[in-house]
Amino acid sequence: MQIDELKKELNKEQFEAVTTLEGPLLIIAGAGSGKTRVITYRIAHMLESGIPQSQILALTFTNKAAKEMEERVKALTGKKLQNLTVSTFHAFGVKILRQDINRLGWRENFSIYDDVDRNQLIKETGKELGFTADALDVFKIGNLFSNIKIGRWDWQSANDMYKPLYEGYQEGLKLFNAVDFDDLIGLPIKLFHEHPDVLEKYRNRYKYIMVDEFQDTSKVKLELIKSILNKTNASLLVVGDDFQSIYRFTGCDLNIFLNFTNIF
């Protein structure tokens, strides 16, 4: 969008955020203040400035938010945006894995297990390992495995008995060419660590990274962002409100938001 149009549509603070394309940049604003609006107008401004769609990555936390963000940018620009990446973290993880998960021993047509599939595999694996029915509280164990994967919990001595079950569960996933929901973030990170050429591909592509609702970022999602961010030639903008942190049950860490300047 042209600068004059932006000045008409945005207040002073929003205009500054939209037109500042070098980062890192943290925007803190309350509910209804136009945080997401800043991202959509910023993307529109980038495209108007000649930045290729393929260099832009916008991440958020729900499919609804991602769809609305993309539709807003389409309305502002009149473009089809076929090469623009506006996505949830997990959908972005799927995108990465569909291209290169074979490097980790899976096939590209992997299945994504839901909670029912996960619990069934835990139960079957537990029986094979000789766990008693009383010890196989699949809901509790599934919650443990999830918290281990998202970095919310570490293995403690009280949970040591479930380590062989966790390892067997992981082997079962690979055997059935499947991943669970938490793997959609964890496996891309593993892929980047073990295959630097894959990481370099994404670092070279995404020069402008934006994250909505940054107050709900977890340790593993932060690691994914930091992996892709090439500090020498990439720009990062995050927006959020520390009073709206609602995803702590998924491992989000408000300290990431509060310590943004120290992290980046």
Salt bridges, closest charged atoms under 4 A:
GLU9 OE1 - ARG37 NH2 3.50
GLU70 OE2 - LYS74 NZ 3.90
GLU71 OE2 - LYS74 NZ 3.99
ASP100 OD2 - LYS201 NZ 2.84
ASP115 OD1 - ARG118 NH2 3.93
ASP160 OD1 - LYS163 NZ 3.94
ASP180 OD2 - LYS149 NZ 2.66
ASP183 OD1 - LYS149 NZ 2.90
GLU194 OE2 - LYS190 NZ 2.62
ASP197 OD2 - ARG103 NH2 2.68
GLU223 OE2 - HIS193 NE2 3.22
